[in-house]
């Protein structure tokens, strides 16, 4: 009887573990902030980059390129080149319980030190600012020979021109913001010689999916049934 109970508990745990991960990555639409055409003449070797609607997978994270003004080309959120510091607000659908944000951010020119910030704007007026620092988590998009950086999550080089790339960042949201709702993003530059730009973003939330809840409840029910069977007195 004891071995039967253990088998039941193990089976229930397998049911729970077999469900999808509690955190799932979902590409988000940042096209409201697009200011330039990545594939057009705005960027060196821009034709080597994927066009709109293409998926770029880096380190198991999917990024979806968005459409720039219905051209079929990918858009970018680009801070103003060689001008006063600028900021661009990016409206997104409200997303609750964000634990991690993955981004594709590079600089159009190398500027050195901290070149800007990506602000994560939450409900209740809270903001978490992620610093973009040359030599740590951001670099020029058009010189693939640069060494890997410790703050870069992963990199994609493109076969049309091996000198161009997009770098991914992994932004861990502090616990005090995870109970809030992410309402918008703001990309801003503080060093006008660098001009950070963003191509795509993917969000991870910490709330289990409905299918996961169903799997967990089923597993716990099986554990309860197994324990009740063990307590049932033997008949003569």
C-alpha positions in Angstrom: 0.0 0.0 0.0 2.8 2.4 0.9 4.5 1.8 -2.5 1.2 2.4 -4.3 0.8 5.8 -2.4 4.3 6.8 -3.4 3.7 5.9 -7.0 0.5 8.1 -6.9 2.4 11.0 -5.4 5.2 10.7 -8.0 2.7 10.5 -10.8 1.0 13.7 -9.5 4.2 15.5 -9.3 5.1 14.5 -12.8 1.7 15.9 -14.0 2.5 19.2 -12.3 6.0 19.3 -13.7 4.9 18.4 -17.2 2.9 21.5 -17.6 4.4 24.6 -19.3 6.8 26.8 -17.4 5.1 29.4 -15.1 7.0 32.2 -17.0 6.4 32.5 -20.7 7.9 35.0 -23.1 5.6 37.0 -25.4 6.8 39.5 -28.0 5.1 42.9 -27.5 4.2 45.5 -30.0 6.5 48.6 -29.7 5.5 50.0 -33.1 3.9 53.1 -31.6 7.5 54.3 -31.0 8.9 53.6 -34.4 10.7 56.6 -35.9 13.0 55.1 -38.6 13.1 52.2 -41.1 15.8 49.7 -40.2 15.7 48.1 -43.7 15.8 51.4 -45.7 18.5 53.9 -46.2 18.5 55.1 -42.6 20.9 52.4 -41.6 24.2 51.1 -43.0 23.6 47.6 -44.5 20.0 47.9 -43.4 18.9 45.5 -46.2 20.7 42.7 -44.4 18.3 42.8 -41.4 15.0 40.8 -41.3 12.0 42.7 -42.7 8.8 43.2 -40.7 7.0 40.3 -39.2 10.1 38.1 -38.9 11.1 36.2 -35.8 14.6 36.5 -34.4 15.5 33.9 -31.8 18.4 34.6 -29.5 19.1 32.4 -26.5 15.7 30.7 -26.7 13.9 34.1 -26.7 11.7 35.0 -29.7 11.7 38.6 -30.9 9.1 39.7 -33.5 10.1 42.6 -35.8 7.3 45.2 -36.3 6.1 47.1 -39.4 7.3 50.6 -40.0 4.4 52.7 -41.4 3.0 49.8 -43.4 6.0 49.5 -45.6 6.7 45.9 -45.0 10.1 46.9 -43.5 11.1 46.7 -39.8 10.8 49.8 -37.8 13.1 51.0 -35.0 12.7 53.3 -32.0 15.6 55.6 -32.7 16.6 58.5 -30.5 17.6 61.7 -32.4 21.0 61.8 -33.9 23.4 64.4 -32.8 20.8 66.6 -31.2 19.7 67.5 -27.7 18.9 64.5 -25.5 15.6 63.1 -26.5 13.0 60.6 -25.2 10.5 58.5 -27.1 7.4 57.1 -25.3 6.3 53.6 -26.5 2.7 52.8 -25.7 2.0 49.1 -25.2 -0.9 46.9 -24.0 -1.0 46.8 -20.2 0.9 43.8 -18.9 0.7 42.7 -15.3 3.3 40.8 -13.2 6.3 41.4 -15.4 9.4 39.6 -14.2 11.8 40.0 -17.1 12.0 42.1 -20.2 14.2 41.1 -23.2 15.1 43.8 -25.7 17.0 44.2 -28.9 18.9 47.4 -28.4 22.1 48.7 -30.1 23.7 52.1 -30.7 23.8 53.7 -34.1 27.2 55.1 -33.2 29.6 54.4 -30.3 29.4 57.1 -27.7 31.1 55.6 -24.6 29.9 55.2 -21.0 26.2 55.4 -20.3 24.4 56.5 -23.5 20.8 56.3 -22.4 18.1 54.5 -20.5 15.1 52.3 -21.1 12.4 53.3 -18.6 9.8 50.7 -17.7 6.7 52.7 -16.7 4.3 51.0 -14.3 0.9 51.7 -12.8 0.8 54.0 -9.8 3.4 56.2 -11.6 6.3 53.9 -10.7 9.3 53.8 -13.1 12.3 51.4 -13.3 15.2 52.8 -15.3 17.6 50.4 -17.0 20.9 52.0 -17.9 22.4 51.4 -21.4 26.1 51.4 -21.1 28.6 51.2 -24.0 31.1 48.4 -23.3 28.7 46.6 -20.9 25.2 46.0 -22.4 25.1 48.0 -25.6 27.4 48.5 -28.6 27.4 49.7 -32.2 25.3 47.5 -34.5 27.7 47.7 -37.5 31.0 46.3 -36.3 30.7 42.6 -35.5 34.4 42.3 -34.7 33.8 43.9 -31.3 34.3 41.6 -28.3 31.4 40.0 -26.4 30.1 42.2 -23.5 29.2 40.8 -20.1 25.8 42.6 -20.1 24.6 41.3 -23.4 22.2 38.3 -23.3 22.9 37.1 -26.8 23.7 38.3 -30.4 22.4 37.6 -33.9 24.6 38.2 -36.9 22.9 38.3 -40.3 24.2 36.5 -43.4 23.5 39.3 -45.8 26.3 41.3 -44.2 28.3 39.6 -41.3 29.3 43.0 -40.1 25.8 43.9 -38.8 24.1 42.4 -35.7 21.4 42.9 -33.1 22.2 42.4 -29.5 19.7 41.2 -26.8 19.5 42.4 -23.2 17.9 40.6 -20.3 16.3 43.1 -17.9 15.3 41.5 -14.6 12.5 43.6 -13.0 13.0 44.2 -9.3 10.5 42.5 -7.0 8.9 45.7 -5.9 7.7 46.3 -9.4 6.5 42.8 -10.2 3.1 43.3 -8.6 2.4 46.3 -10.8 1.2 46.6 -14.4 3.6 47.6 -17.1 1.9 50.4 -19.1 4.6 51.9 -21.4 8.3 52.1 -22.2 10.5 55.1 -22.7 13.8 55.1 -24.7 16.0 58.1 -24.1 19.5 59.1 -24.9 21.9 61.0 -22.6 24.9 60.9 -24.9 23.8 62.3 -28.3 26.9 60.8 -30.1 25.6 57.3 -29.5 21.9 57.3 -30.2 20.6 54.0 -28.9 17.8 52.3 -30.9 15.4 49.4 -30.2 14.0 46.9 -32.7 11.9 44.6 -30.6 11.0 43.5 -27.1 9.7 40.4 -25.4 8.1 40.2 -22.0 8.0 37.4 -19.4 5.4 37.3 -16.7 5.2 35.3 -13.5 1.5 34.3 -13.6 0.8 30.6 -14.5 -1.2 30.0 -17.6 -4.7 28.6 -17.3 -3.5 25.2 -18.6 -0.8 25.1 -16.0 -3.4 25.8 -13.2 -5.5 23.0 -14.5 -2.6 20.6 -14.5 -1.5 21.6 -11.0 -5.1 21.2 -9.6 -5.3 17.8 -11.3 -2.0 16.7 -9.7 -3.1 17.8 -6.3 -6.4 16.0 -6.6 -4.6 12.8 -7.5 -2.4 13.3 -4.4 -5.5 13.8 -2.2 -7.2 10.7 -3.7 -4.1 8.6 -3.1 -3.9 9.7 0.6 -7.6 8.9 1.1 -7.2 5.5 -0.3 -4.3 4.8 2.1 -6.4 5.9 5.1 -9.4 3.6 4.2 -9.6 0.8 6.7 -9.2 -2.7 5.5 -12.3 -4.9 5.4 -12.4 -8.3 7.0 
